[in-house]
Each structure stands twice: as structure tokens, then as C-alpha cells.
Amino acid sequence: MPERIYDNRELSWLKFNERVLEEAQDSRVPLLERLNFASIFQSNLDEFFMVRVGSLYDQMLVNPDKKDNKSKMTAKEQLSAIFDKVNELEPMKDIAYKNIMLELREYGIEQVTFRTASISDQQFLEAYFKKEIKPLIAPLIIDKKTPFPFLKNKEIYCVLQIQSKSNIKLGIIPASGQFSRIIPLEGGKRFILAEELILHFAPNVFKNYKIIDKTLIRITRNADITVEEGLFDHDLDFREVMEELCKKRKKLQPVRLQLSETFSQPALEFLCKKLALDEEHIFYLKTPLDLSFAGTISDMCDNPQLKYDKLLPQKSSSIAETMNIIPQIKRRDILLSYPYESIKPFIQLLNEAANDPKVTDIKITLYRLAKNSQIVAALCDAAENGKNVLVLVELRARFDEENNIGWSRRLQDSGCTIIYGPRDLKVHSKLLLITRQTPNGSEYITQIGTGNYNEKTSTLYTDLSLLTANQDIGTDAESLFDALVNNRLVEHSEHLLIAPLCLRDPILSMIDEEIEHARNGEPAYVGAKINSLCDKVIIDKLVEASQAGVKVDLVIRGICSLIAGVEGFTENITVTSIVGRYLEHSRIYIFGTEDRARMYISSADYMTRNTIRRVEVAAPIYNERIKKRLWDMFRTLLSDNVKARKQLPDGTYVYKVNDKSPVDAQRFFFEEAYTKAEKKAAAKAKAKVRAAKKKSSSVKKENNKKA
């Protein structure tokens, strides 16, 4: 295959983050939401450096000749391309932030510096610094003879070059601490950042020295920890292993240095030497080094013009509120679509199971949880009620390791059985299995989802959740849990697609079937809505399908290592990316035209890490009503011409522009859910009126008889 049909994974991810930045630049987006997108762009980039750049940095040291299997770039070449692209994106973010803040001034929201503050503000700030900040900071003076202090990941420091007769001497002041970062000024919505105030008064902190130069800096450290095999040889609970690794991660090698201003070259060289960083790892920003204060600014302002309108998840029109949910699932499969529909029915299912005398066992896989998790509370209640509750807690969920360690202890204390899954594989599946004992024997209620069991993200991410009483699916789920308990992998599955051994090959086989249809002159189709595509085996199979004449539509939010529309190779493939108010997170697989399609929802993207290096689950959709709903959803996503971008044959992305009526898929789905909920409420009200009339009529007839 020619290299021009592939895109490098890391560079493709940076294109995705550029699309996030476009939301910060989009005048159609409310101002405070644009500020939030600028913050998301930055936090995304932080994690990218911590994980992906960190991993490439390690590879460059350990295996410098290894090449990416698609772009054929070495780690060093990839890093160089990454730094070039980031240096292109950062000024775009600076301009977006500057424009947002200029527009916010019209609403009284203004970030000031000490120099732009009024005289009365300056007097207040000087007093504030002396009273509220100076007592809490611990300045240090560093030279060649002094051990260099440990600088924490993503925290801000004020660094000054101090005049010295011979050696370089630096003054360092931590600018992130116990004090509030946002310091409000007169008027309530005007503010200065604490680090800017510290930078201004830093020379006073070192008043016995002559200051040559000063700047704010922020370090990003490698966070790509792996569970080393040697740790398993110790007689330790896996939780203790992960706790040690989390501590280790905080001290890994820096991979990026950000500065707020240009800095004296000798002092910068000294700093880089101490941090073991090259010049290409240095980035200058004209915006605050950390934009995470965007949420606080939003909370300070109640002007509805500056925020998205309030949209609340609706009650599912598929569920009767007055009935228990388990009998409804037994009657027919139910699909929940977040954030348009509420996660409450799923929580209701867990609570019902916890109190249902027929329920004997509850088994679930947990990856990321909300802060005050109702899911954990329900599982604890079930265990305390005497149910056998088995919980697989994935302790290796990146940046949630410590949270999950805590949850695992709470669940265990309540009587749940805790397992961690296969030694070398993360369990990323979203699977719940409830076993009930009835007069007719055991029966299963199974839930398979595309997203985490997390009440918070269910209002922010688009995800799907299938609730089914299909016993064949339940049997496959039981086999998976049995394998996880016994540290085995599922080698055969009848209905569920289960990675790492039983997901990719069936996907390839179903694409092959579409290729055969196309070669026979029959309509053939493959569709997928996923977050990322970089599994080369699947990519090459999709290219083969395109060459055979199969129509392939891909809706991919993030990484896409396949370039669509290349003549002779991918001209029958389209790639659409939607970046908007909600994070597109659901996964849908489609194989075949609408009259004969096989459809799945899944926790797995088409990434090698998902298809063959993790435990993932894809569930078949057998209910025709749900199939039609998913088809309609997929078509709507492809029709989006407001937030959708299409990939061009050169790998770039542009907004979809056409003469059709505007379609914002996310807005459409919310309005659809709202309309269904309204119709259901109206029907319920009418039924209530009819029941009241019927009762009144019966009473009148009874009275007439008595008379």
C-alpha cells in the first residue's frame, strides 16, 4: 500500500486537537464555552505530551530505529514533526484566547496585569500579596553547587536570573500553592492570576539581589508508566503495586518546558541542562500557562448569553416510569442514548437488582467512575443484601488509578469480590451481568455499553447502553466473567465480539463478506462510528473493500490513520469528524446494507490496543426497532453540516458545507429526545384524564343503580 493513504497516529491526533481549537475560534459558540474549548485544547495537549510524547521519547532512547508501521517514521522523526505542529498550533490558541478575552470585556469579564490595573487595584494587590501569598511561598536560590529542586508536573513556577559574578544563579518561587489562583478585583468579574502577581513582586522576594530577568515556567513530565513484570514477583496486592507506580509517575523525566516570556539565554540553558531538555522541548506562550481556571470564570458569570443553553437528559421514551425495569427488559431490548437520555434507568436496574430476592449474582467491569458514584453505592447495597457481587476494577485506567484503588477498597469492605483481570491486558469493556433464579431456572439480564459507568460523563459524552434479556448474550457474558476470574482469555464466542481473541477476526470476516457482495455486483456497505482508527490490519481491509467497490462511511472523532478519497485506493471511503458541545464517544459497527445489516455497539475503537491488546466487548443488535434507530442516528451524523468536518484526500479536514438545511446532529438528537419525552408525558396525562373520567362514570352509574 502507498504511504499516501496513511496518516501518522500522533499527527492525526494533533489534527483532532486543532478541531477542538476551532471550537474556541467559532463565533457561533458562546464566549465562555469558547474559553472552555481553549482550556480543553490545552489540557488535551498536556496529556498528549505526558503519554504519547513521553512514550516516543522512551522509544527514541531504547529503540531508535523502530518505525511506525504506517508512516514509516522513527520516534525521533515523529517527535520533530510533533514539535513543529505544536509550534504552529500554540500561536493559534494564543490568538483565540486574546480574542475571547477582548470580547468578554464587553460583559465586564477582564483579566488584568499589575501594569494595567488601576492605582487602587495596585494598592489592593500589593497588600494582598503581602498578607495572602508571601507567607505561603518558599523561594529558593539555585546555582551550580546547589541541588536542583524537584519541579512538580504541570505546576507553575516563577524563575528569576540573579546577578552573579561567575556562575548562573536562579531564584525559584512556586506559583501554585494553597492560595487562590484567581484574585477578584473591584467589580467582581475583573481578576488577576496569582502567578502574574507573584511574578511582579518576585524581585521584592529577593530584594538583596539584582534581578537580570524573570519568567513563569511550567513543566510537563512523562507519565507513560507500565506495570513492570518484576513487580508481580513480589508478594504484594496489585493495589500496592499500582500505588507505587503512581508515586513513580510523578517523578518521571520532563518532556516539555513552557515559558510565559523570553528568558535570558544563559539562564535558560542552565535550566534546560538541569531538566535534561533540548531546545526543541521549549515552548513560549502568550496566554496563561494553564487555562484550567476557565471553569471558575464561567461560574463567576450568570449571563446566559455567554453559555450554552441548558439541556437536561430526558427520560427514555422506551421505559415506563411506573414499572420496575427488569420486567420491561425481559419484554424487549432497551437502548439508552446518552447524554440525550438519562442514565437513571441503568442506576434503577442496579438498585432493583440489589433488592430483588430472585437476583443471586451481579457481575460488572468498572473502568472510570464519577466522584460520588451511585453505581458503587448500588453495588455495595447489593453485597450487603447478600448478593454475590463480583467487580472487576481496572486499576490501570490511566490517570484514574488512584481513584480506582480507593473504589476497590470501598467495594471490598462492603462484601464485594474484587478482581483485577488479566495480568498483561487492561479490561476496557463496559459489561454488567445480573443472574436471577426463577421457577424455570437461571435467567440473565445483561447490559453492554460504549461508555463508562459514570453519571457525570453520561451528561457530557455521547454513549449507548443496551439492556437485554437475550439469554445467548447472557451466556457469552458469563463465559467472559468466568475467564476473567480464572485469568484466561475467551477463545470462542457465539454472539458477543470479545477482544483480544474474538473481535478483530470477526470484523475482518464481515468486511470480507461485503467485499464478496461487491465483487458479485451487489450493493455492499460498511459503516463505523468510532473514536479512533489506527489498526493497520483493519485499515488495509477497508482499503481492499473500497477497491472492490464497497461503500464505506466512517464517523471518527479523533485519530484517523487512514486517508480517504485517494483515487485507486480509498475513493469509496468517507471520513467525517464531529467536534461539538458533547464529546462523541459511542461506537457503532455496521456490516451490510440496511435490509441485511449486522450491527453492533462496542467499547472498542479500531485501534490495535483495543482490538488485540485489551478486553473489549461488542454487542450485536437483534431488535429491529433498535436497529432502525441506530441507522437513523448514523445517517443523521453523516448529514451534519454544522459541526461535522470531512477529511480531504490530502489528510486535512474542512467543515462540511452544502446547500441543505443546517443539521447539528447533537442538537437534533436532544430535540428528538425532548419531543419523545413530551409526547410520552402528554399521553400519560391523557391516560390519567381518561382514567379519571372512567372512574367518575363508574361512580355515577353505581349511584344511579342505588337510586
ABEGO torsion letter per residue (X at the ends): XBAAABBBAAAAAAAAAAAAAAAAABAABBAAAAAAAAAAAAAAAAAAAAAAAAAAAAAAAABAABBBAAAGBBAAAAAAAAAAAAAAAAAAAAAAAAAAAAAAAAAGBBBBBAAABBAAAAAAAAAAAAAAAAAABBBBBBBAABBBBBBBBGBBBBBBBBBBAABBBBBBBBABBABBABBBBBGGABBBBAAAAAAAAAAAABAABBBABBBBBBBBBBABBBBBAAAAABBBBAAAAAAAAAAAAAABBBABBBBABBBBAAAAAAAAAAAGBBAAABBBBABBABAAAAAAAAAABABAAABBBBBBBBBBAABBAABBAAAAAAABBBBBBOAABBAAAAAAAAAAAAABAABABBBBBBABBBABBAAAAAAAAAAAAGBBBBBBBBAABBGAAAAAAAAAAAAAAAGBBBBAEBAABBBABBBBBBBBBBAAEBBBBBBBBABBBBAAAAAABBBBBBBBABAAAAAAAAAAAAAAAAGBBBABBAABBBOAAAAAAAAAAAAAAAAAAAAAGBBBBBBBBBABBABAAAAAAAAAAAAAGBBBBBBBABBBABBBGBBGAAAABBBBBBBBABBBABBBBBBEBAAABBBBBBABBBBAAAAAABBBBBBBBABAAAAAAAAAAAAAAAABAAABBBBBAAGBBBBBBBABBBBBAAAAAAAAAAAAAAAAAAAAAAAAAAAAAAAAAAAAAAAAAAX
